[in-house]
């Protein structure tokens, strides 16, 4: 079967998993026209250092996107289950990320509809054992990508909360993703973690498993502008980012007690107090991320 120049071009663009397409068929032929119908992003939020606000960032971005009428799926891919807890999701007695990865349920079975307007795939401590129990030695690092293939076209955004390490689950998340967001405190350990993440893990993933993976940028969290350490380490991390051609988002997430208070009530920051500094910051960050995705899409 031969294709027109238009169809050849669209076939090439199908390799970009950021796009969603409608394939039109007739007379038993596979392809006559491909129509681009939407734009989608699978974003891993990642930093191997714990305590930098990954879970808060995932939940806040997801809630804000849902408020903008985007179809959003949050995936708790950390066996601590903190995102599940923060969302008031069900972590036991239901299909979770663990069962999905073990193929005892589908991704669609694992989806929970949350009151905040987004969906959730929950996690619990069982997820930590998934790597040792999956027998497909070659394909196991592609398992999440495979699981999401059946549902990703239902969403505009899929956002993955990764564990604070660069192990099996994180590698799965990066291979399944189109984009990476790196939240970072302005401190020495975060700077060191970014170097390892970018120079080793992400480079290897791009070279061998997901050449289209893109680093959207680094966002400073728990930021206190009037401390010398924050200022000095911000400069250091910006220097690292510049060396690797990575964007530093203009929006910073200010240190704000409202974040901890919202967590204790299991509410996202916008539900808890839409006028809090952190709520304003995350709203601005989402706008900036959406512009960046659109610009580079």
Backbone as JSON, one array per atom type, in Angstrom:
{
  "sequence": "XXXXXXXXXXXXXXXXXXXXXXXXXXXXXXXXXXXXXXXXXXXXXXXXXXXXXXXXXXXXXXXXXXXXXXXXXXXXXXXXXXXXXXXXXXXXXXXXXXXXXXXXXXXXXXXXXXXXXXXXXXXXXXXXXXXXXXXXXXXXXXXXXXXXXXXXXXXXXXXXXXXXXXXXXXXXXXXXXXXXXXXXXXXXXXXXXXXXXXXXXXXXXXXXXXXXXXXXXXXXXXXXXXXXXXXXXXXXXXXXXXXXXXXXXXXXXXXXXXXXXXXXXXXXXXXXXXXXXXXXXXXXXXXXXXXXXXXXX",
  "N": [[0.85, -1.19, 0.0], [0.59, 2.21, -0.84], [1.35, 5.55, 0.28], [0.29, 8.96, 0.47], [2.23, 12.04, 0.35], [1.42, 13.55, 2.53], [0.4, 11.57, 4.23], [2.67, 10.02, 4.66], [4.22, 11.85, 6.09], [2.64, 12.15, 8.38], [2.76, 9.58, 9.4], [5.4, 9.46, 10.24], [5.23, 11.31, 12.29], [3.72, 9.96, 14.09], [5.47, 8.67, 15.69], [6.06, 10.32, 17.71], [5.1, 10.31, 20.89], [3.71, 12.23, 22.19], [1.51, 13.05, 20.87], [-1.97, 12.51, 20.05], [-3.94, 10.47, 17.95], [-6.41, 9.94, 15.4], [-7.12, 7.17, 13.57], [-8.25, 6.52, 10.43], [-10.1, 4.1, 8.67], [-10.88, 2.03, 5.77], [-12.44, -0.31, 3.49], [-11.01, -2.51, 4.37], [-8.35, -1.79, 4.41], [-5.51, -0.62, 6.26], [-4.83, 2.07, 6.68], [-5.92, 5.23, 5.69], [-6.23, 7.95, 6.17], [-4.73, 10.01, 8.62], [-5.62, 11.7, 11.43], [-4.75, 14.27, 13.5], [-5.84, 14.55, 16.74], [-5.59, 15.47, 19.34], [-3.5, 16.66, 22.05], [-1.12, 15.28, 24.15], [0.45, 14.62, 27.32], [2.78, 12.78, 29.15], [4.08, 12.93, 32.16], [6.8, 12.55, 34.24], [7.51, 13.22, 37.58], [10.34, 13.88, 39.25], [13.04, 13.27, 41.47], [15.87, 12.07, 42.96], [16.44, 12.62, 45.56], [14.76, 12.59, 48.6], [11.91, 14.3, 50.07], [11.66, 16.71, 48.69], [9.32, 17.69, 47.78], [7.94, 16.3, 45.79], [5.53, 14.74, 45.73], [3.6, 16.62, 46.6], [3.88, 18.42, 44.52], [3.05, 16.88, 42.29], [0.33, 16.38, 42.99], [-0.66, 19.02, 43.25], [-0.23, 20.15, 40.7], [-1.77, 18.39, 39.17], [-4.36, 18.83, 40.25], [-4.75, 21.5, 39.59], [-4.64, 21.44, 36.78], [-6.87, 19.85, 36.3], [-8.84, 21.59, 37.17], [-8.73, 23.34, 35.11], [-10.13, 22.06, 33.24], [-8.87, 19.92, 32.03], [-8.23, 16.51, 31.17], [-7.08, 14.4, 33.51], [-4.75, 12.09, 34.82], [-3.35, 10.84, 37.7], [-0.57, 9.04, 38.82], [0.43, 7.05, 41.38], [3.48, 6.03, 41.97], [5.17, 5.23, 43.88], [6.09, 3.2, 46.49], [5.6, 4.02, 49.06], [3.15, 5.18, 49.04], [2.29, 7.8, 49.41], [1.08, 9.75, 47.76], [-1.37, 8.55, 47.23], [-2.44, 8.56, 49.81], [-2.56, 11.33, 50.24], [-4.48, 12.06, 48.42], [-6.73, 10.89, 49.39], [-7.17, 8.37, 48.38], [-7.99, 4.89, 47.67], [-5.99, 2.43, 48.95], [-5.84, -0.24, 49.5], [-7.37, -3.44, 48.94], [-8.28, -2.95, 46.44], [-7.64, -2.65, 42.87], [-4.36, -1.69, 42.25], [-1.32, 0.17, 41.48], [0.53, -1.85, 41.76], [-0.85, -4.32, 41.21], [-1.53, -3.73, 38.6], [1.02, -3.59, 37.37], [1.78, -6.21, 37.72], [0.08, -7.42, 36.05], [-2.32, -8.52, 36.88], [-4.53, -7.07, 36.9], [-6.0, -4.59, 34.76], [-4.81, -1.36, 33.59], [-6.98, 0.32, 33.31], [-8.77, -0.88, 35.07], [-7.56, -0.2, 37.43], [-7.91, 2.5, 37.79], [-9.05, 5.15, 39.77], [-11.7, 7.37, 40.35], [-11.47, 10.62, 41.44], [-12.6, 13.08, 43.86], [-11.51, 15.58, 43.3], [-11.61, 15.97, 40.59], [-9.79, 14.74, 39.0], [-8.23, 11.62, 37.98], [-6.91, 8.67, 39.63], [-4.29, 6.31, 39.97], [-3.59, 4.18, 42.43], [-1.18, 3.36, 45.07], [0.62, 1.02, 47.15], [2.57, -0.59, 49.75], [3.15, -3.03, 48.54], [4.03, -2.55, 46.0], [6.77, -2.21, 46.01], [7.84, -4.73, 45.74], [7.49, -5.49, 43.14], [9.44, -5.56, 41.08], [11.08, -7.84, 41.6], [9.26, -9.85, 41.19], [8.33, -9.86, 38.6], [8.75, -11.74, 35.82], [9.63, -11.42, 33.24], [12.51, -10.73, 32.04], [13.63, -9.14, 30.05], [11.62, -7.39, 29.14], [10.68, -6.06, 31.39], [11.32, -3.44, 32.14], [9.82, -1.95, 30.48], [7.26, -2.21, 31.26], [5.39, -0.4, 32.49], [4.94, 1.46, 30.43], [3.71, -0.24, 28.6], [1.41, -0.95, 30.05], [0.07, 1.51, 30.21], [-0.59, 2.03, 27.62], [-3.14, 1.29, 26.85], [-4.87, 3.12, 27.94], [-3.96, 5.73, 27.73], [-4.82, 7.5, 25.74], [-7.14, 8.51, 26.7], [-6.65, 10.65, 28.23], [-5.45, 14.01, 28.79], [-3.28, 14.71, 30.3], [-0.95, 12.73, 32.0], [0.43, 12.17, 35.05], [3.19, 11.24, 36.9], [4.12, 10.18, 40.05], [7.16, 9.6, 41.3], [9.41, 7.28, 43.01], [11.89, 8.14, 45.59], [14.45, 7.47, 44.39], [16.68, 6.0, 41.95], [15.83, 3.61, 40.82], [14.23, 0.56, 39.66], [11.42, 1.18, 39.39], [11.46, 3.92, 38.88], [12.92, 3.99, 36.49], [11.11, 2.62, 34.82], [9.04, 4.52, 34.85], [10.27, 6.7, 33.54], [10.76, 5.65, 31.01], [8.18, 5.33, 30.13], [7.36, 7.92, 29.85], [6.8, 11.18, 28.33], [7.88, 13.51, 29.14], [9.89, 15.17, 31.69], [9.78, 16.52, 34.91], [11.63, 18.26, 37.28], [11.56, 18.72, 40.56], [13.17, 20.72, 43.0], [14.82, 21.46, 45.98], [16.58, 24.41, 46.95], [19.37, 23.45, 47.68], [22.47, 21.78, 48.68], [22.45, 18.91, 48.5], [20.3, 18.42, 46.78], [21.26, 19.6, 44.46], [23.42, 17.91, 43.89], [22.0, 15.54, 43.47], [20.58, 16.15, 41.14], [22.61, 16.3, 39.25], [23.44, 13.56, 39.1], [21.04, 12.4, 38.24], [20.52, 13.62, 35.72], [22.93, 13.34, 34.28], [23.47, 10.64, 34.28], [21.18, 8.69, 34.63], [18.91, 9.77, 33.07], [20.21, 10.37, 30.68], [21.02, 7.78, 29.87], [18.51, 6.53, 29.56], [17.46, 8.04, 27.43], [19.32, 7.4, 25.45], [19.03, 4.62, 25.08], [16.38, 3.68, 25.44], [14.21, 5.51, 25.32], [14.14, 7.8, 23.26], [12.77, 10.13, 22.8], [12.33, 11.37, 25.19], [12.04, 14.21, 27.24], [13.41, 16.82, 29.17], [11.5, 18.92, 30.92], [12.07, 20.92, 32.76], [13.51, 22.46, 35.73], [12.11, 23.05, 38.88], [12.12, 25.2, 41.62], [11.44, 24.32, 44.93], [9.96, 24.72, 48.22], [11.03, 27.23, 48.81], [12.91, 29.86, 50.15], [13.37, 33.11, 49.98], [14.98, 34.98, 51.28], [17.28, 33.9, 52.42], [20.77, 33.28, 52.65], [21.8, 30.8, 51.91], [19.82, 29.67, 50.24], [19.92, 31.46, 48.11], [22.6, 31.13, 47.23], [22.73, 28.37, 46.55], [20.75, 28.24, 44.66], [21.92, 29.64, 42.58], [24.01, 27.86, 42.04], [22.61, 25.55, 41.17], [21.3, 26.62, 38.97], [23.51, 27.04, 37.37], [24.32, 24.41, 36.84], [22.06, 23.59, 35.4], [22.23, 25.29, 33.18], [24.57, 24.34, 31.98], [23.69, 21.9, 31.01], [21.7, 22.59, 29.34], [19.12, 22.9, 30.4], [15.95, 24.08, 31.32], [15.22, 26.46, 33.84], [12.46, 26.99, 35.73], [10.69, 30.04, 35.94], [8.83, 30.48, 37.9], [8.79, 29.96, 41.38], [8.24, 27.74, 44.12], [7.15, 28.84, 47.01], [8.19, 28.45, 50.43], [5.75, 27.33, 52.59], [3.48, 27.13, 55.18], [0.91, 26.31, 54.74], [0.96, 24.19, 52.98], [1.73, 21.87, 54.44], [-0.4, 21.85, 56.23], [-2.55, 21.42, 54.52], [-1.96, 18.88, 53.66], [-2.32, 17.4, 56.0], [-5.02, 17.47, 56.18], [-5.71, 16.03, 54.03], [-6.2, 17.25, 51.52], [-5.93, 18.97, 48.4], [-3.83, 21.83, 47.72], [-5.31, 23.89, 46.62], [-7.95, 23.32, 47.25], [-7.71, 23.53, 49.98], [-6.74, 26.16, 50.62], [-7.08, 28.51, 48.47], [-5.95, 30.98, 48.31], [-3.5, 30.88, 49.44], [0.1, 31.29, 49.5], [1.47, 29.14, 48.33], [-0.51, 27.98, 46.74], [-0.97, 30.01, 44.86], [1.54, 30.03, 43.71], [1.76, 27.42, 42.59], [-0.33, 27.55, 40.77], [0.67, 29.47, 39.0], [2.91, 28.07, 38.15], [1.8, 25.9, 36.75], [0.65, 27.24, 34.57], [3.0, 28.14, 33.37], [4.27, 25.71, 32.77], [2.43, 24.62, 30.95], [2.67, 26.43, 28.85], [5.31, 25.91, 28.13], [5.2, 23.22, 27.3], [3.45, 23.45, 25.13], [4.95, 25.13, 23.47], [7.14, 23.55, 22.8], [5.99, 21.32, 21.74]],
  "CA": [[0.0, 0.0, 0.0], [1.37, 3.44, -0.91], [0.75, 6.67, 0.98], [0.59, 10.29, -0.02], [3.25, 12.74, 1.13], [0.78, 13.93, 3.79], [0.3, 10.4, 5.09], [4.04, 9.66, 5.06], [4.62, 12.79, 7.13], [1.91, 11.85, 9.6], [3.29, 8.33, 9.94], [6.61, 9.8, 10.98], [4.85, 12.03, 13.5], [3.16, 9.0, 15.04], [6.52, 8.23, 16.6], [6.05, 11.24, 18.84], [4.01, 9.85, 21.74], [2.99, 13.35, 22.79], [0.31, 13.31, 20.08], [-3.01, 11.5, 19.95], [-4.4, 10.45, 16.58], [-7.53, 9.12, 14.98], [-6.78, 6.47, 12.34], [-9.48, 6.26, 9.68], [-9.9, 2.94, 7.81], [-11.99, 1.58, 4.93], [-12.15, -1.39, 2.55], [-10.05, -3.46, 4.92], [-7.0, -1.23, 4.47], [-5.2, -0.15, 7.6], [-4.67, 3.5, 6.82], [-6.16, 6.16, 4.58], [-5.92, 9.28, 6.67], [-4.45, 10.12, 10.05], [-6.0, 13.03, 11.88], [-4.3, 14.59, 14.85], [-7.05, 14.96, 17.44], [-5.33, 16.06, 20.65], [-2.11, 16.75, 22.49], [-1.07, 14.66, 25.47], [1.74, 14.62, 27.99], [3.02, 11.88, 30.27], [5.17, 13.63, 32.85], [7.34, 12.03, 35.5], [8.05, 14.2, 38.52], [11.42, 13.02, 39.73], [14.29, 13.69, 42.1], [16.25, 10.94, 43.81], [16.45, 13.09, 46.93], [13.44, 12.66, 49.19], [11.55, 15.5, 50.81], [11.75, 17.94, 47.9], [7.99, 18.12, 47.42], [7.46, 15.63, 44.57], [4.11, 14.37, 45.85], [2.83, 17.87, 46.63], [3.92, 18.99, 43.18], [2.17, 16.07, 41.45], [-1.06, 16.63, 43.36], [-1.04, 20.4, 42.98], [-0.32, 20.32, 39.24], [-2.93, 17.62, 38.71], [-5.59, 19.5, 40.66], [-4.89, 22.74, 38.83], [-4.97, 21.08, 35.4], [-8.27, 19.4, 36.3], [-9.66, 22.79, 37.28], [-8.71, 23.93, 33.78], [-10.92, 21.15, 32.4], [-8.04, 18.92, 31.39], [-8.43, 15.15, 31.65], [-5.82, 14.17, 34.22], [-4.53, 10.87, 35.59], [-2.18, 10.82, 38.58], [-0.12, 7.68, 39.13], [1.3, 6.91, 42.54], [4.44, 4.98, 41.62], [6.06, 5.14, 45.03], [5.5, 2.22, 47.4], [5.18, 4.68, 50.31], [1.72, 5.49, 48.89], [1.98, 9.14, 49.93], [0.11, 10.42, 46.89], [-2.65, 7.9, 47.49], [-2.91, 9.08, 51.09], [-2.87, 12.75, 50.1], [-5.7, 12.18, 47.61], [-7.78, 10.07, 50.0], [-7.42, 7.23, 47.52], [-8.03, 3.57, 48.29], [-4.72, 1.75, 48.7], [-5.95, -1.68, 49.77], [-8.64, -4.04, 48.57], [-8.61, -2.51, 45.08], [-6.52, -2.73, 41.93], [-3.42, -0.59, 42.42], [-0.19, 0.13, 40.55], [1.17, -3.16, 41.88], [-1.61, -5.31, 40.43], [-1.39, -3.35, 37.19], [2.34, -3.99, 36.91], [1.83, -7.67, 37.71], [-0.91, -7.82, 35.04], [-3.49, -9.2, 37.45], [-5.63, -6.19, 36.51], [-5.58, -3.63, 33.73], [-4.7, 0.03, 34.03], [-8.35, 0.86, 33.42], [-9.33, -1.41, 36.32], [-6.89, 0.43, 38.58], [-8.21, 3.92, 37.86], [-10.05, 5.64, 40.73], [-12.18, 8.73, 40.1], [-11.32, 11.36, 42.68], [-13.47, 14.26, 43.97], [-10.86, 16.77, 42.77], [-11.79, 16.08, 39.15], [-8.76, 13.96, 38.33], [-8.22, 10.19, 38.29], [-5.74, 8.21, 40.38], [-3.9, 4.92, 40.15], [-3.03, 4.22, 43.78], [-0.05, 2.48, 45.37], [0.86, 0.62, 48.54], [3.91, -1.14, 49.94], [3.36, -4.17, 47.66], [4.69, -2.12, 44.76], [8.22, -2.35, 46.14], [8.24, -6.08, 45.37], [7.12, -5.81, 41.76], [10.59, -5.88, 40.24], [11.52, -9.21, 41.81], [8.22, -10.81, 40.85], [8.08, -9.86, 37.16], [9.7, -12.72, 35.29], [10.1, -11.03, 31.9], [13.74, -10.0, 32.32], [13.91, -8.16, 28.99], [10.55, -6.41, 28.98], [10.15, -5.52, 32.64], [11.5, -1.99, 32.26], [8.82, -1.33, 29.61], [5.96, -2.67, 31.72], [4.46, 0.71, 32.7], [4.55, 1.96, 29.1], [2.76, -1.21, 28.05], [0.15, -0.84, 30.8], [-0.6, 2.78, 29.93], [-0.95, 2.14, 26.19], [-4.58, 1.07, 26.67], [-5.7, 4.2, 28.51], [-3.36, 7.07, 27.66], [-5.57, 8.38, 24.85], [-8.29, 9.06, 27.41], [-6.2, 11.74, 29.08], [-4.57, 15.06, 28.28], [-2.08, 14.69, 31.13], [-0.71, 11.67, 32.97], [1.53, 12.66, 35.89], [3.68, 10.1, 37.68], [4.89, 10.46, 41.27], [8.19, 8.57, 41.33], [10.07, 7.1, 44.31], [13.11, 8.92, 45.75], [15.64, 6.7, 44.0], [16.77, 5.83, 40.49], [15.72, 2.17, 40.62], [13.39, -0.07, 38.64], [10.17, 1.9, 39.18], [11.79, 5.19, 38.25], [13.28, 3.7, 35.09], [9.84, 2.35, 34.15], [8.33, 5.79, 34.68], [10.96, 7.51, 32.53], [10.55, 5.03, 29.7], [6.78, 5.55, 29.76], [7.05, 9.36, 29.85], [7.24, 12.09, 27.28], [8.54, 14.66, 29.76], [10.35, 15.07, 33.08], [9.85, 17.74, 35.72], [12.52, 18.02, 38.42], [11.45, 19.66, 41.69], [14.43, 20.74, 43.74], [15.1, 22.48, 46.98], [17.85, 25.07, 46.68], [20.39, 23.01, 48.65], [23.59, 21.04, 48.09], [22.08, 17.54, 48.18], [19.46, 18.46, 45.6], [22.13, 19.88, 43.33], [24.15, 16.68, 43.61], [21.06, 14.58, 42.92], [20.25, 16.54, 39.77], [23.74, 15.87, 38.41], [23.35, 12.11, 38.89], [19.83, 12.12, 37.49], [20.63, 14.07, 34.33], [24.15, 12.87, 33.62], [23.51, 9.19, 34.23], [19.92, 7.98, 34.38], [18.13, 10.28, 31.94], [21.0, 10.19, 29.46], [20.94, 6.38, 29.47], [17.15, 6.28, 29.07], [17.34, 8.64, 26.11], [20.19, 6.69, 24.5], [18.72, 3.21, 24.87], [15.0, 3.21, 25.63], [13.17, 6.51, 25.05], [14.89, 8.91, 22.68], [11.93, 11.33, 22.78], [12.18, 11.91, 26.54], [12.46, 15.61, 27.31], [13.38, 17.46, 30.49], [10.78, 20.2, 30.85], [12.81, 21.91, 33.52], [13.69, 22.34, 37.17], [11.34, 24.04, 39.64], [12.54, 25.3, 43.01], [10.38, 24.14, 45.92], [10.32, 25.08, 49.6], [11.97, 28.31, 48.55], [12.92, 31.01, 51.06], [14.19, 34.03, 49.19], [15.85, 35.87, 52.05], [18.4, 33.2, 53.06], [21.98, 33.23, 51.82], [21.98, 29.45, 51.36], [18.91, 29.52, 49.11], [20.44, 32.25, 47.0], [23.84, 30.53, 46.73], [22.47, 27.08, 45.91], [19.98, 28.52, 43.45], [22.92, 29.99, 41.57], [24.73, 26.63, 41.69], [21.73, 24.68, 40.38], [21.11, 27.28, 37.68], [24.73, 26.8, 36.59], [24.2, 23.03, 36.36], [21.02, 23.58, 34.37], [22.75, 25.96, 31.99], [25.54, 23.45, 31.35], [22.98, 20.81, 30.35], [20.63, 23.14, 28.51], [17.85, 22.64, 31.06], [15.22, 25.27, 31.74], [14.82, 26.72, 35.22], [11.18, 27.7, 35.69], [10.7, 31.33, 36.63], [8.02, 30.32, 39.11], [9.32, 29.17, 42.48], [7.22, 27.39, 45.11], [7.62, 29.37, 48.29], [7.96, 27.67, 51.65], [4.43, 27.78, 53.04], [2.9, 26.18, 56.14], [-0.37, 25.83, 54.22], [1.17, 22.9, 52.31], [1.64, 20.82, 55.46], [-1.75, 21.83, 56.77], [-3.43, 20.8, 53.52], [-1.66, 17.44, 53.68], [-2.92, 16.8, 57.2], [-6.46, 17.36, 55.92], [-5.84, 15.25, 52.79], [-6.8, 18.1, 50.5], [-4.91, 19.68, 47.64], [-3.62, 23.19, 48.23], [-6.37, 24.78, 46.11], [-9.12, 23.04, 48.08], [-7.45, 23.97, 51.36], [-6.71, 27.63, 50.67], [-6.69, 28.97, 47.13], [-5.23, 32.24, 48.42], [-2.18, 30.65, 50.05], [1.21, 31.54, 48.59], [1.78, 27.92, 47.56], [-1.56, 27.83, 45.73], [-0.68, 30.99, 43.81], [2.77, 29.59, 43.03], [1.48, 26.25, 41.75], [-1.16, 28.01, 39.65], [1.58, 30.1, 38.04], [3.77, 27.03, 37.59], [1.03, 25.15, 35.75], [0.57, 28.08, 33.38], [4.32, 28.15, 32.75], [4.49, 24.37, 32.21], [1.59, 24.47, 29.76], [3.3, 27.21, 27.77], [6.53, 25.21, 27.71], [4.79, 22.03, 26.56], [2.9, 23.9, 23.85], [6.03, 25.68, 22.66], [8.04, 22.49, 22.34], [5.23, 20.14, 21.3]],
  "C": [[0.88, 1.24, 0.0], [0.6, 4.58, -0.25], [1.13, 7.98, 0.3], [1.69, 10.91, 0.83], [2.7, 13.15, 2.48], [0.78, 12.75, 4.76], [1.68, 9.95, 5.56], [4.51, 10.55, 6.2], [3.92, 12.47, 8.45], [2.37, 10.54, 10.23], [4.55, 8.59, 10.75], [6.26, 10.46, 12.31], [4.2, 11.1, 14.54], [4.2, 8.52, 16.05], [6.6, 9.14, 17.83], [4.86, 10.91, 19.73], [3.32, 10.99, 22.47], [1.67, 13.62, 22.07], [-0.68, 12.17, 20.2], [-3.62, 11.62, 18.56], [-5.65, 9.61, 16.42], [-7.14, 8.5, 13.64], [-8.08, 6.07, 11.65], [-9.23, 5.13, 8.69], [-11.1, 2.74, 6.9], [-11.51, 0.46, 4.02], [-11.09, -2.36, 3.06], [-8.63, -2.97, 4.97], [-6.76, -0.6, 5.84], [-5.27, 1.36, 7.72], [-5.06, 4.23, 5.55], [-5.81, 7.58, 4.99], [-5.62, 9.19, 8.17], [-4.77, 11.55, 10.45], [-5.53, 13.24, 13.31], [-5.49, 15.17, 15.61], [-6.78, 15.63, 18.79], [-3.84, 16.07, 20.93], [-2.05, 16.17, 23.9], [0.36, 14.63, 25.99], [1.73, 13.57, 29.09], [4.27, 12.42, 30.98], [5.55, 12.93, 34.15], [7.89, 13.18, 36.33], [9.09, 13.46, 39.35], [12.54, 13.81, 40.39], [14.65, 12.57, 43.06], [16.37, 11.33, 45.28], [15.02, 13.16, 47.44], [13.18, 14.0, 49.84], [11.61, 16.8, 50.02], [10.37, 18.42, 47.43], [7.46, 17.49, 46.14], [5.96, 15.36, 44.64], [3.22, 15.6, 45.86], [2.76, 18.49, 45.24], [3.02, 18.22, 42.23], [0.71, 16.39, 41.72], [-1.5, 18.04, 42.99], [-1.17, 20.67, 41.48], [-1.55, 19.6, 38.7], [-4.24, 18.32, 39.03], [-5.81, 20.77, 39.84], [-5.25, 22.46, 37.37], [-6.43, 20.62, 35.3], [-9.22, 20.59, 36.4], [-9.73, 23.55, 35.96], [-9.4, 23.04, 32.75], [-10.07, 20.2, 31.57], [-8.35, 17.55, 32.0], [-7.1, 14.66, 32.2], [-5.85, 12.83, 34.95], [-3.26, 11.04, 36.4], [-1.84, 9.37, 38.89], [0.82, 7.73, 40.32], [2.22, 5.73, 42.26], [5.53, 4.85, 42.67], [5.4, 4.24, 46.06], [5.14, 2.81, 48.76], [3.69, 5.03, 50.25], [1.33, 6.88, 49.36], [0.97, 9.89, 49.06], [-1.28, 9.85, 47.1], [-3.26, 8.44, 48.78], [-3.35, 10.53, 50.96], [-4.16, 12.98, 49.34], [-6.92, 11.54, 48.26], [-8.17, 8.9, 49.08], [-7.47, 5.94, 48.31], [-6.76, 2.81, 47.93], [-4.76, 0.26, 48.92], [-7.33, -2.17, 49.34], [-9.15, -3.62, 47.2], [-7.42, -2.79, 44.17], [-5.65, -1.49, 42.09], [-2.32, -0.71, 41.37], [0.51, -1.23, 40.6], [0.45, -4.21, 41.05], [-1.52, -5.01, 38.94], [-0.05, -3.82, 36.63], [2.49, -5.51, 36.85], [0.85, -8.27, 36.7], [-2.01, -8.71, 35.62], [-4.73, -8.31, 37.35], [-5.1, -5.23, 35.47], [-5.44, -2.25, 34.34], [-6.08, 0.64, 34.21], [-9.02, 0.38, 34.7], [-8.79, -0.67, 37.54], [-7.25, 1.9, 38.77], [-9.32, 4.2, 38.89], [-10.42, 7.07, 40.37], [-12.2, 9.5, 41.41], [-12.19, 12.62, 42.69], [-12.85, 15.53, 43.38], [-10.96, 16.93, 41.27], [-10.74, 15.37, 38.33], [-8.93, 12.49, 38.69], [-6.91, 9.82, 38.96], [-5.55, 6.72, 40.18], [-3.08, 4.89, 41.43], [-1.84, 3.26, 43.93], [-0.07, 2.11, 46.84], [2.22, -0.07, 48.6], [4.19, -2.37, 49.06], [4.15, -3.8, 46.42], [6.2, -2.3, 44.81], [8.71, -3.72, 45.7], [8.01, -6.43, 43.92], [8.31, -6.25, 40.92], [11.01, -7.35, 40.36], [10.52, -10.26, 41.38], [7.87, -10.85, 39.37], [9.16, -10.71, 36.49], [10.24, -12.37, 33.91], [11.32, -10.13, 32.05], [14.01, -8.9, 31.3], [12.88, -7.04, 28.99], [10.13, -5.7, 30.23], [10.3, -4.01, 32.77], [10.51, -1.23, 31.36], [7.4, -1.61, 30.1], [4.96, -1.51, 31.9], [4.01, 1.29, 31.36], [3.5, 1.05, 28.48], [1.4, -1.08, 28.74], [-0.64, 0.4, 30.41], [-1.08, 2.89, 28.49], [-2.46, 2.02, 25.97], [-5.44, 2.23, 27.14], [-5.17, 5.6, 28.23], [-4.14, 8.02, 26.76], [-6.82, 8.96, 25.49], [-7.94, 10.33, 28.18], [-5.4, 12.77, 28.3], [-3.23, 15.04, 29.01], [-2.08, 13.43, 32.0], [0.55, 12.09, 33.74], [1.91, 11.58, 36.88], [4.52, 10.59, 38.86], [5.88, 9.33, 41.46], [8.81, 8.43, 42.72], [11.37, 7.9, 44.38], [14.37, 8.08, 45.54], [15.62, 6.55, 42.49], [16.71, 4.35, 40.12], [14.71, 1.79, 39.55], [12.11, 0.73, 38.36], [10.41, 3.23, 38.5], [12.15, 5.01, 36.79], [12.03, 3.4, 34.28], [9.09, 3.65, 33.86], [8.95, 6.63, 33.57], [10.76, 6.94, 31.13], [9.13, 5.26, 29.2], [6.47, 7.01, 29.48], [7.46, 10.05, 28.56], [8.11, 13.2, 27.87], [8.91, 14.39, 31.2], [10.32, 16.45, 33.71], [10.66, 17.41, 36.97], [12.27, 19.08, 39.49], [12.71, 19.59, 42.53], [14.41, 21.83, 44.79], [16.42, 23.15, 46.61], [18.89, 24.7, 47.73], [21.39, 22.09, 47.96], [23.2, 19.64, 47.66], [21.19, 17.47, 46.94], [20.29, 18.7, 44.36], [22.9, 18.64, 42.91], [23.24, 15.64, 42.96], [20.69, 14.88, 41.48], [21.37, 16.12, 38.82], [23.66, 14.39, 38.09], [22.17, 11.76, 37.99], [20.01, 12.44, 36.01], [21.8, 13.4, 33.62], [24.18, 11.36, 33.45], [22.18, 8.6, 33.78], [19.19, 8.48, 33.13], [18.91, 10.14, 30.64], [20.93, 8.76, 28.97], [19.57, 6.03, 28.91], [16.99, 6.83, 27.67], [18.16, 7.88, 25.06], [19.66, 5.31, 24.13], [17.24, 2.84, 24.88], [13.93, 4.23, 25.25], [13.83, 7.79, 24.54], [14.1, 10.21, 22.69], [11.77, 11.97, 24.16], [12.79, 13.3, 26.62], [12.39, 16.09, 28.75], [12.69, 18.81, 30.33], [11.52, 21.29, 31.6], [12.88, 21.57, 35.0], [12.85, 23.43, 37.83], [11.82, 24.03, 41.08], [11.33, 25.21, 43.93], [10.91, 24.52, 47.31], [11.3, 26.25, 49.61], [11.8, 29.44, 49.57], [13.89, 32.03, 50.5], [15.23, 34.78, 50.0], [16.97, 35.14, 52.79], [19.58, 33.12, 52.1], [22.16, 31.87, 51.17], [21.08, 29.23, 50.14], [19.44, 30.26, 47.89], [21.67, 31.59, 46.38], [23.58, 29.23, 45.98], [21.59, 27.24, 44.68], [20.91, 28.86, 42.29], [23.65, 28.74, 41.1], [23.88, 25.72, 40.81], [21.44, 25.3, 39.02], [22.33, 27.08, 36.78], [24.73, 25.38, 36.02], [23.21, 22.96, 35.21], [21.52, 24.2, 33.07], [23.73, 25.06, 31.24], [24.87, 22.33, 30.56], [21.83, 21.29, 29.46], [19.24, 22.9, 29.07], [17.23, 23.95, 31.54], [15.06, 25.31, 33.26], [13.52, 27.52, 35.16], [11.28, 28.99, 36.49], [9.91, 31.26, 37.92], [8.76, 29.49, 40.14], [8.17, 28.89, 43.45], [7.73, 27.8, 46.48], [7.29, 28.43, 49.45], [6.7, 28.21, 52.32], [3.82, 26.72, 53.96], [1.58, 25.62, 55.65], [-0.23, 24.48, 53.52], [1.04, 21.76, 53.31], [0.23, 20.73, 56.04], [-2.73, 21.18, 55.8], [-3.21, 19.29, 53.48], [-2.33, 16.75, 54.86], [-4.42, 16.63, 57.04], [-6.76, 16.56, 54.65], [-6.62, 16.01, 51.73], [-5.67, 18.73, 49.69], [-4.89, 21.14, 48.08], [-4.73, 24.14, 47.78], [-7.68, 24.56, 46.88], [-8.94, 23.61, 49.48], [-7.49, 25.48, 51.48], [-6.18, 28.16, 49.35], [-5.92, 30.29, 47.16], [-3.86, 32.1, 49.06], [-1.09, 30.91, 49.02], [1.51, 30.32, 47.72], [0.75, 27.69, 46.47], [-1.31, 28.78, 44.56], [0.55, 30.56, 43.01], [2.5, 28.41, 42.1], [0.58, 26.61, 40.58], [-0.28, 28.64, 38.57], [2.48, 29.07, 37.37], [3.05, 26.24, 36.51], [0.91, 25.95, 34.46], [1.9, 28.07, 32.62], [4.63, 26.8, 32.11], [3.67, 24.19, 30.93], [2.15, 25.25, 28.58], [4.53, 26.49, 27.23], [6.19, 23.98, 26.88], [4.28, 22.42, 25.18], [4.0, 24.4, 22.91], [6.89, 24.6, 22.03], [7.33, 21.27, 21.81], [5.4, 19.8, 19.86]]
}
